[in-house]
Amino acid sequence: MIKSEEVLPWNEYEKIRKDRIAKIVELKKERRIELGDRMSILFENKDTVLHQIQEMVYLDRLSSEKDREHEIEVYKNWLPCGGKVKATLYIYAKDNSDLLEVFRTLPKIYDSIFLKVGSKLIQGEPENGYDQGEAFSTLQPLTFDLAGERSFDMEINVVHENYKFKMKIPESLARKIIEEAYEEC
């Protein structure tokens, strides 16, 4: 859980922003898995979500505790806990025509992301509000409900008619993912 006192007012954050960004870039390198040349998945944790909240506070120039609490409320569902892994799927496009090709060839891609934990295949649940029609968001929060599974033998699978990919998750990251997923909400 993220508390409002952990989120700095924008003008205080501005003083340390460069250092924070450098640290989060390194953290995200460890937590991001490339899924071929078209997409990647970032396994979220408290630090990545706190950074997202802090950046929104900074960009919107928010100072009041009430405003910071609102941002926490907006992003709280991105935190892994209660047996659920949280991740963000990023879909890449080089330019606008490439983006149109993504929309044409990868409809329902959000429903095609699976986390294999031990022998259990868990479908990612897309966050509501991201249309998967003719045009869809190239950033999609996903939830994987572990339903008690705790294996560190983990891989991510993309199983779509036009895009298939499988990648083993390093055990060091898998351990962190499991540990974070079973924290209290």
Helices and strands as residue ranges (DSSP letters): G 4-6, H 10-31, E 32-35, E 39-43, H 46-59, H 65-75, G 76-78, E 84-91, H 96-105, G 109-112, E 113-117, E 120-123, E 125-126, E 139-145, E 154-160, E 163-168, H 171-181
